[in-house]
């Protein structure tokens, strides 16, 4: 049981790096498998090439909308923490991690927007497609990790609010 507690504590301290390494590791694995067995990147690029403007524009729109969601959640979090029941959250040693989680989600989503926009504007440049594909996939995977953590934090806060209303 002690090992499990230490592992969970270590994960909580280093989750930004772990999420980043996990997404990069999965992309590298995809790159290796793609090169040896299937041409995943090539097929993905062909799919994207056929509808490149539509797919990349949609990716930009979704990522920008998600930035709005994260910033709204962060604003809600900061407003709730200003006083009342959540005032204790500000005094908690983990509050900076909650705040940092939301900021990292914004950074990753902004990265996805920039990569998509660059690929959209440089779509006729030869030799850039494969690298942009892997950068975009890596950013999207990291986005999933970050948004899942943001939703998890909001779920916990909502459960705190609902449990305090029952009392």
N, C-alpha and C positions, 0 to 999 in steps of 0.2 A: 504494500500500500504506500510505503514511503517513496518508492521509486516512481510510482504513478503520480504522486503529489509533486515530486521534484520535476518530473517531465512536464506536467501541466504548467508549473510555475515557469520553467525554462521557455516553454512555447509562448506563454503570455508575454514574457519579456522580449522575445525575439521574433514576434509574428510578422513584422514588416519584412524583415530579411528572409524569413522562411517562405512567405507568400511569393516574394520576388524570385527567390531561387527555385521554388517549385514551378512557377510559370515558365521561367527560363529553361529549367531542366526538361519540362514537357515539350517545349518548342525544340530544344536540341534533340530530344528523342524523336520527335516528329521529323526533324531534318535528317537524322541518321536513317530512320526507317524509310523515309521517302526516297532517299538516295539509293538504298539497297534493294528494296522490295517493290515499292510503288512510287509513282511520281505524284505524290499528294500535292506538293506545291505546284507542279505543272498543271495538274487538273484543276486545282483551286484557282490558279492564275487564269486558266482558260475560261473558267466559269466567271471570274471577275472581269476578264477582258470583254466578254460578250455583253455584260451589263455593268461595266465599270463605273460609269458616271452615276447610275442609279444606286448601285450598292454602296459606293463610297459616300455619296451624298446622304443616303439613309443612315450610314454609320455615323457621319458627322452630326446629323440631326438627333439621333438617339443618344449619342454621347453628350451632346450639349444639353439635351433635356435632362439627362441623368445628373449632369453638373448642377442644374437648377434644383433637382430633387435633393441632392446632397447638401447644397447650400441652404435650402429651406429647412431641412432637418437639423442642420447645425444651428441655424437661427432659432429654431424651436427649442433645441437643447439648451442654448445659452440663455434664452428667455426663461425657461423653466428653472434653470440653475440659479437664477438671480435671487431667488428667495423661496420661502415656503418649504415644501417637502424635499425639494432637490437642493436646497442650500447645503445639505450635508455632502452631496456629491462633489461640490467644489472643494471641500476640505479633504476629500478622499485622495489618497496617493495615486490612484489610477485615472483621475480626471484628465490629466494631460494626455494620457493615451487615448481616451475617448475623443478628445479634441483633435489629436494628431491623426487618428483613424479617418475622420471626416476630411481633413486637409489632404491626406494622402490619396483618398478617393478622388478628390477634385484634381490633384496633380496627374493621376493615372488617366482619368477621363480626358483631361486636356492633352495629354500625350497621344491618346487615340485620335482626338480631333486633329491634332497637328499632323500625325502620320497619314491619316486619311486625306487631309487637304493637300499635303505634299504629293502624295501618290496621284491624286486627282489632277493637280497642276503639272506634274512631271510624267504623265501617263505615256507620252510618246518617247521618253528617254529609254534608250536601249540598255538592258542589263540591270535595271533597277527593280524590276517586278518581284523577283524572288526575295530580295532583301526586305522590300517593303511588305511583302506578304508575311514573312516571319515576324517582322516588327509589329505588324498589326495584330497577328494572332497572339503574340506575347502580351501586347497591351490589352487585348480583349480578355485573355485569361486572367490577367492581374486585376482587371476591372471587376470580373466576377467575384474574385476573392474579397476585394475591398468593399463592393456593394453588399455582399452577403454579411460582412462584419457590421456594416452600417445598419442594415435591416435588423440584425441580431441585437444591436445596442438599442435601437428604437423599440423593439419588441419587449426588451427588459424594462425600459422606462415606462412603456404603456402598462405593463403588468404591475409596476410599482404604483402608478396612478390609480389603476382599477382596484388594487388591493387596499389602498388607503381610503378609497371611497366606500368600500364595504364596511369599514370599521366605524 
